[in-house]
Each structure stands twice: as structure tokens, then as C-alpha cells.
Amino acid sequence: DQLLHSFIHTIWITRTIMTESTTARPHVCVDDTRPRERGVARGTQLRTDLPASVELYLRLFDTVGVSENRTRDSAHRLADVLGAWGPRYLEEIEGIAAGAGLEPWHVMALNGRTEILSQATAARPGECSTIAYAPADRASAPFGIQTWDWHQELDPYWHTHQVRGTRHAYVGLTEHGILVATNDGFNAVLAELNVSKD
């Protein structure tokens, strides 16, 4: 009951944010079985604002002591890990970069931001809280709830999305350039993707 109450509360807060915010939110629709093409579609739809989001993250990383060179190196290492584990996710990230006119490492850095921030030499910013529920009997679908305790400066850089062409179609919200909304990092993305991998 408490978990369901938290879930309903989160939906209400999201609805409130989306209806009271002064920022117009894009709604991104992607529908393709080919990961790179899904990414290109997403990147193309976010082409106007995604570069500004990347610049803001690069400034955030620099503020906490992670230089652009170190960010680039980290993004390349994260891409290697993701490519070895699930090449289709890397293809989709590369597609986002192509559609938005960015370098692939830029979009990979967004998706691996928690791992990059973990290298901070200055004070690290706080992040979000996540609750996941997977019923033991598997009679019900698993679901997750996440607070979005992030930087106000990033307010213009998230959107709602509807995704088809993957094993499971889904709707939700995420930051520009990020495949799955999570501020708990690349490892959580891999864990979440693993649930639906096969």
C-alpha cells in the first residue's frame, strides 16, 4: 500500500510539474525496430535543444573538477562497456548524436553522467532517489518510481516520450539525449535494460 501510494504521489507531482511549468515540453515519438534509426529520430526531434543540454553538463562536470578531456575519455570507456554488453543501446546513442549533429561521446557522457560525476574532485551534486518493485510471483509487471532532485538549470532539457520498436513499447519522461530516465547512473541503466533485454 505504501509503495502504491508513493507511486500515485509521484504521478501527481509529475502531472503538476508538466502542467504548471513555464517550459514547453517536447513530446518525442520514436517507432523503429532499428536502434540507430530510433536514435536518429530522437536526436532529430531534439536537435534544437540537445546541444545546449550537453554544454550545460560539460560546465557542470568542469565545475566539480572533471575536465572536458576527462569527460570525453570516460564517455569513450563507457561506450566500450555498453557496446560489449548491449550493442543496440550504443547504436541508439550514436543515432541520437547523429540526429542532433553532436559527437557520439557527448550523448554517451549524458547517459553516463553519474559515473562521470563520481570522479569529481570538488563537491559532488546530490542526485535522485529511486524505488523499484518487482513482484516475486511475477503476476504483475515491475515498476519504478524516481524523484527528480536535480539541477534547476536543466529544467528546459527534458521531455516526454513514446517509444515503439523495442521489445516493450513505453511512455515516460527523460532528459534530452538520455535513453532511460535515471539519475542513478549508467549501472542502473544497464540493470533496467537487463530486465527487458530478453
N, C-alpha and C positions, 0 to 999 in steps of 0.2 A: 504494500500500500504506500509506503514512504517513497519507494522508487518511482511508482506511477505518479504520485503527487509531484515529485521533483520534475518528472518528465513533462507533465502538464504545465507546471510553472515555467519551465524553460520555453515551451512553445508559446505561452502567453507573452513572455519577455521578448522573444524573437518577433512576434507579431507587433508588439508595441514599438520596438525599435524600427521595424520596417515601415510602420505607418506614421511615426512621429519624427523620423529623421528628416533633416533638410536635404540630405544627399539622395539624388535619384539613383536607384539601384538598377543596374542592367540585369536582365534575365537571359542567361546564356543557355541555348539549346544545342545539344550535340547528339547526333544519331548516325553512327557509322560503326561497322564491325572492325574496321581497320584502326588500330590505336593511333598511328601517326596522323591519319585524317581526322580523327576525333580531336586530337591536339591542335591541328591546323585550324579547325573550325572554332575551337575555343579561343585560340590566340588571335585569330582574325576578328572575332567579336569583341575582344578586349584590347585590341591594338591601340586605341586612343589613350587608355589609362594605365595599361600594364607597365610601360617603360617608367612612368613616374613612381609606381609602386616599387620597382626594382631599385631606382635611385634612392628612395626613402630607406629601404632595407640596407643598402650599401652604406648610407650615412649612419644608420643605427649600428651596424656591425663596427664601423670605424669608431664610433663614439665609445663602444665598450672595449676597444683595443684590438679588433680583428680587421687588419688591413684588407684592401681590395685584392691584393695578390694572394693573401692567405685564404680569403673567401673563395677566390677562383680555384685555388688548389684543393680546398676542401670540397667544393662542388664537383670537381672532376673525380675525386676519390669516391664521393657518394654516388656519382653516376656509374662508376665501375661496379660498386657493390649492387646497386639496383639493376644494372644491366645483367649481371651474373645471376641474380635471383629471379628477376621478372622482366625480361627484355621488353615486353609490351608496355610496361609503365614508363620505361626510359624512352621508348619510341613516342609515347604520347606527350611526354615532357618536351622532347625535341620538336615535336609538331607544334606545341604551344609557342615555343621560341620562334619557329619559322613563321607561323601565322602572325605573330606580333612584331616581327622584324628585330628580334633580340638574339643574342648569343645563347646557345643551349645552357651554358654554365649559369647564366643569370637566373633562368627559371629553375634550374636544379638547386641553386642557392636558396630560393624561396621555399622550395619543398623540403630542404634540409636545414631550415633556419635554426631550429633548436640545437642541432649538433654544431652548427657554426657558432651560435651564441654560447655554447658550453666552453668554447675556447677563450672567452672574454678574459682580459687581464684587468679590466676595470669592473665596477659593479654591474652585475647582470640584471637585466629587467626581469620582473616576475612574469609568469605565464598563466595559462588557463588550467582549469580543473576538469577532469573527465571522469564520467562513470559509465561503465559498460555492463550490460546484463545479458547473459546467455543462459537461457533456461536449461537445467540439467536434463530434463526429459526431451528437449528439442521439439516439443509440440508447438511451441511458439517461436517466432523469429527473434533473434537477438536484436537489441537496440542500444544506442548510446546517447548520452546527454553530455553536453560540454558547455561550460561557461566561456564567455569570450572576454576575458580580462586582459585586454591587450592595449596597444597604444592608440590614443585618440587620433593621432596624426594619420593612422591607417584607415580611418573611417570611410574615406571615399573609395577605398580599394577592395571592396568585397561585393559579391553578387550572389543572386540566387541562380540555381542551375537545374536543368533537367537533362539527364544523361541516359541515352539508349545506345544499344550496340554492344554493351558489355554483357557479361553473363546475367547480371541483375540490373534492370533499369532502376534509376533512383532520382530523387529530387532532394535539394538541400541548399545550403549556402556555404560559401567558401571565399577565401581571399583570391584576388586575381592571380592567375598563374599556378594555383595550388590544386592538385588533383583531388585530394580529400581534405576536408577542413579538420585540422588538428594542430594545436599549438603544443602538443606533447611530443612532437618531433618525428623524424624520419623512421625511427624504430616503431613508433606507434602506427605510422602509415603502413609499414611493412606488415605489422601484426594485423591491422584492419584488412589490408589487401589479402593477406593469407587466409582469412576467414572465407573470402569469396573466390579464392584462386581456383579451386577445383571441387 
